[in-house]
């Protein structure tokens, strides 16, 4: 494990990051930081570049320009598996469970991150009592304990989103990237999820989340970064964002009719 | 009797081929229609080392496994660039290229192949008939054990993860390229051992023994029995290899059978006759549980 990050170094430092697809500037010169222990929300209209930004941070896309530092270490250009092993866990907006595996084995797959790079992975059996106990703990934590033996692809979508979180937690992440985890959840389910995310933060995991559900993001995040057309439109506390004229315009257009999000 | 032993030996060798393809396609999800190429590389490696370099069977057998494993790792490189149906085409292409090399490069004996390959000997005693069958059966047991053990290790879990979703596998720390190459190398190495046994059993190798139709045959055995399981490829190989050999009149239609099996299984029982939740396997399990 690298030594504890200097207080002054942000946990995640994004500098002038761009990703262009042909003529489309999906992410265009974005800079912001995430500090240890924060819950930061990334919001913006459809096509604002939120998921592209997530894919850049987690290594699934290479930046066209710019840098990403995690705990002071450059991670732009690293493969996703290497970034994951540094302690960046992520979920996918369109869930990607290991469908034919049990829910518990999905979590176990995340627990192997330290052994996969070594040939020891061919020697050691993964169903050990300690590993299973830890996987069960994680499942208990996200409220999936009752489904541990079910095939992952038989879970309803709301629970598959939780499984995404459980699998990312199996990495013992320092930074957790949540891509629209509240999408399609009922009000109560979203409340439960918010409580879970706060609980994770209280246990030392820093959270960066992409969210479409405005109320969810405003209630949960301490700081919000608003993206629009690949650029940062505004950054600040939820209160500041809610009253920011540029944000209101981007979301509602010129009419100025302010409508509360359901 | 000798004829039955000979059929059983073939069945063991093909069961290893089916199990080795099962690691690549069943465990790691990399569909290959070029598996006979690895079979051939092992057979040629062992044949050349014994006939041309004068090695004895045992070191040649081990070398054939290692050589095929390394070559298999390299031939798996296309899987890093292409997926699914494109990978199927690429592996088919590899099969044709490998056969062409055996056929047209005189170093490998050309169309005349390599003949005069000796049977293995143990303490000066030549293994033939039932003793060679015992050797083939032993190698099958070893392959079964490796397959079973691999599926229980972290590496096996990583292979399953990348089969199910490559992005999600990367997101949990699995290097997808590295594990794909591992899968190709292990699968090829085991098939290479089968090739070595085949060469020494038959006493000669010819390029056409390892042609594309043979790859189809191996795939149909895996699919027929039940892909991803251990019982499936073994049972598939014993039925689809031994039956056409035993029933001569069926043997003439072997390739029609292989092709027909693939079509019918895909239509009616894609999980294979003995796959999890297949009609027959459910019946057997119910009978056992009663």
Boltz contact constraints between the chains, C-beta under 6 A:
constraints:
  - contact:
      token1: [A, 80]
      token2: [B, 170]
      max_distance: 6.0
  - contact:
      token1: [A, 81]
      token2: [B, 170]
      max_distance: 6.0
  - contact:
      token1: [A, 81]
      token2: [B, 173]
      max_distance: 6.0
  - contact:
      token1: [A, 81]
      token2: [B, 174]
      max_distance: 6.0
  - contact:
      token1: [A, 81]
      token2: [B, 175]
      max_distance: 6.0
  - contact:
      token1: [A, 84]
      token2: [B, 171]
      max_distance: 6.0
  - contact:
      token1: [A, 84]
      token2: [B, 173]
      max_distance: 6.0
  - contact:
      token1: [A, 85]
      token2: [B, 173]
      max_distance: 6.0
  - contact:
      token1: [A, 90]
      token2: [B, 171]
      max_distance: 6.0
  - contact:
      token1: [A, 96]
      token2: [B, 165]
      max_distance: 6.0
  - contact:
      token1: [A, 96]
      token2: [B, 167]
      max_distance: 6.0
  - contact:
      token1: [A, 96]
      token2: [B, 168]
      max_distance: 6.0
  - contact:
      token1: [A, 98]
      token2: [B, 161]
      max_distance: 6.0
  - contact:
      token1: [A, 98]
      token2: [B, 164]
      max_distance: 6.0
  - contact:
      token1: [A, 99]
      token2: [B, 164]
      max_distance: 6.0
  - contact:
      token1: [A, 109]
      token2: [B, 157]
      max_distance: 6.0
  - contact:
      token1: [A, 109]
      token2: [B, 161]
      max_distance: 6.0
  - contact:
      token1: [A, 109]
      token2: [B, 172]
      max_distance: 6.0
  - contact:
      token1: [A, 110]
      token2: [B, 172]
      max_distance: 6.0
  - contact:
      token1: [A, 112]
      token2: [B, 154]
      max_distance: 6.0
  - contact:
      token1: [A, 113]
      token2: [B, 173]
      max_distance: 6.0
  - contact:
      token1: [A, 115]
      token2: [B, 154]
      max_distance: 6.0
  - contact:
      token1: [A, 116]
      token2: [B, 158]
      max_distance: 6.0
  - contact:
      token1: [A, 116]
      token2: [B, 173]
      max_distance: 6.0
  - contact:
      token1: [A, 116]
      token2: [B, 174]
      max_distance: 6.0
  - contact:
      token1: [A, 121]
      token2: [B, 154]
      max_distance: 6.0
  - contact:
      token1: [A, 121]
      token2: [B, 155]
      max_distance: 6.0
  - contact:
      token1: [A, 122]
      token2: [B, 153]
      max_distance: 6.0
  - contact:
      token1: [A, 122]
      token2: [B, 155]
      max_distance: 6.0
  - contact:
      token1: [A, 124]
      token2: [B, 154]
      max_distance: 6.0
  - contact:
      token1: [A, 125]
      token2: [B, 152]
      max_distance: 6.0
  - contact:
      token1: [A, 125]
      token2: [B, 153]
      max_distance: 6.0
  - contact:
      token1: [A, 126]
      token2: [B, 154]
      max_distance: 6.0
  - contact:
      token1: [A, 126]
      token2: [B, 157]
      max_distance: 6.0
